[in-house]
């Protein structure tokens, strides 16, 4: 840890738009860094349950305007719930940059969710939040 007390990592907590718990299927393939882990239950995987955190609340309670804030969002499809909430968050300007992995290929994705995601990203960008294409 190069920045003790300055970097907050919540690696064992899932980002979401509310506070609850969620379960993941952890792929047994350690050779490929558990690349098959998912919210969908997979045969041969191990199930783990973790707490979720409301991202808007986290930002509101943990950040001041002078902070540089980066969110990495790779939340296995839940980004389609979180990003529209972030776009409506009155303090979204506290976030400097969002690295977003969109799981657009998931079979339960709808055209409406895709449009809502585009609008959410556009709104956040208009509020000076950087969202690079990755």
C-alpha positions as CSV (number, residue, x, y, z in Angstrom):
1,X,0.0,0.0,0.0
2,X,1.8,3.1,-1.3
3,X,-0.8,5.6,0.0
4,X,-1.8,4.5,3.5
5,X,-4.9,6.3,4.7
6,X,-5.3,8.0,1.3
7,X,-6.7,5.2,-0.9
8,X,-9.9,3.4,0.0
9,X,-10.4,-0.1,-1.4
10,X,-13.6,-2.1,-0.9
11,X,-12.4,-5.2,-2.7
12,X,-14.7,-7.5,-0.7
13,X,-17.8,-5.3,-1.2
14,X,-20.0,-5.2,-4.3
15,X,-21.0,-1.8,-5.7
16,X,-24.7,-1.3,-6.2
17,X,-27.5,1.3,-5.9
18,X,-28.6,0.1,-2.4
19,X,-27.1,-1.7,0.6
20,X,-27.9,-5.4,0.8
21,X,-26.0,-8.6,0.0
22,X,-25.4,-10.4,-3.3
23,X,-24.0,-13.8,-4.2
24,X,-21.4,-14.6,-6.9
25,X,-20.3,-17.8,-8.4
26,X,-16.5,-17.9,-8.2
27,X,-15.0,-19.9,-11.1
28,X,-12.6,-22.6,-10.0
29,X,-10.1,-21.7,-12.8
30,X,-7.4,-20.0,-10.8
31,X,-5.0,-20.3,-13.8
32,X,-7.1,-17.7,-15.7
33,X,-7.7,-15.5,-12.6
34,X,-11.2,-16.8,-12.0
35,X,-12.3,-15.2,-15.3
36,X,-15.6,-17.0,-15.3
37,X,-16.9,-15.5,-12.1
38,X,-20.4,-14.2,-12.4
39,X,-23.7,-13.3,-10.8
40,X,-25.1,-16.3,-12.6
41,X,-24.7,-19.6,-10.8
42,X,-22.2,-21.8,-12.7
43,X,-21.8,-25.5,-12.5
44,X,-18.6,-26.4,-10.6
45,X,-18.2,-22.9,-9.1
46,X,-18.1,-21.8,-5.5
47,X,-20.8,-19.5,-4.2
48,X,-19.8,-16.5,-2.1
49,X,-22.0,-13.8,-0.6
50,X,-20.7,-10.3,-0.1
51,X,-22.2,-7.0,1.2
52,X,-23.2,-4.3,-1.3
53,X,-22.6,-0.6,-0.9
54,X,-24.6,2.3,-2.3
55,X,-22.1,4.0,-4.6
56,X,-23.8,7.4,-4.3
57,X,-23.8,7.2,-0.5
58,X,-20.1,6.1,-0.5
59,X,-19.1,9.1,-2.6
60,X,-21.3,11.6,-0.6
61,X,-19.9,10.4,2.8
62,X,-16.3,9.9,1.8
63,X,-15.3,12.6,-0.6
64,X,-14.7,16.3,-0.6
65,X,-14.4,18.5,-3.7
66,X,-10.6,18.7,-3.4
67,X,-10.2,14.9,-3.7
68,X,-9.5,13.1,-7.0
69,X,-12.0,10.3,-7.3
70,X,-11.8,7.3,-9.7
71,X,-14.4,4.6,-9.8
72,X,-13.7,1.3,-11.5
73,X,-17.0,-0.3,-12.3
74,X,-16.8,-4.0,-13.3
75,X,-19.9,-5.3,-11.6
76,X,-21.1,-8.1,-13.8
77,X,-24.2,-6.4,-15.3
78,X,-25.2,-4.4,-12.3
79,X,-23.6,-1.3,-14.0
80,X,-27.0,-1.0,-15.8
81,X,-28.5,-0.2,-12.5
82,X,-25.7,1.8,-11.0
83,X,-24.8,4.2,-13.8
84,X,-28.3,5.7,-14.3
85,X,-28.3,6.3,-10.5
86,X,-24.9,8.0,-10.7
87,X,-26.2,10.2,-13.6
88,X,-29.0,11.5,-11.4
89,X,-26.8,11.8,-8.3
90,X,-26.7,15.5,-7.3
91,X,-23.0,15.3,-6.3
92,X,-21.8,13.4,-9.4
93,X,-19.2,16.1,-10.1
94,X,-17.3,14.8,-7.1
95,X,-16.3,11.9,-9.3
96,X,-13.4,12.7,-11.7
97,X,-13.2,9.5,-13.7
98,X,-15.1,6.2,-14.2
99,X,-13.5,3.2,-15.7
100,X,-16.5,1.2,-16.9
101,X,-16.7,-2.4,-18.1
102,X,-20.1,-2.8,-19.8
103,X,-21.4,-6.4,-19.9
104,X,-23.5,-5.7,-23.0
105,X,-23.3,-9.3,-24.2
106,X,-25.2,-10.7,-21.3
107,X,-28.4,-12.3,-22.7
108,X,-30.8,-10.6,-20.3
109,X,-29.7,-7.1,-21.6
110,X,-32.6,-5.1,-23.1
111,X,-32.7,-2.4,-25.7
112,X,-34.1,-0.1,-23.1
113,X,-31.2,-0.7,-20.7
114,X,-28.7,-0.1,-23.5
115,X,-30.4,3.3,-24.3
116,X,-30.5,4.2,-20.6
117,X,-26.8,3.4,-20.3
118,X,-25.9,5.7,-23.2
119,X,-28.0,8.5,-21.7
120,X,-26.4,8.0,-18.3
121,X,-22.9,8.2,-19.7
122,X,-23.8,11.3,-21.8
123,X,-25.2,13.0,-18.7
124,X,-22.2,12.2,-16.6
125,X,-19.8,13.4,-19.3
126,X,-21.8,16.6,-19.6
127,X,-21.1,17.1,-15.8
128,X,-17.3,16.7,-16.5
129,X,-17.0,13.1,-15.4
130,X,-14.4,11.4,-17.6
131,X,-15.5,7.9,-18.9
132,X,-12.9,6.6,-21.3
133,X,-13.7,4.0,-23.8
134,X,-12.0,0.7,-22.7
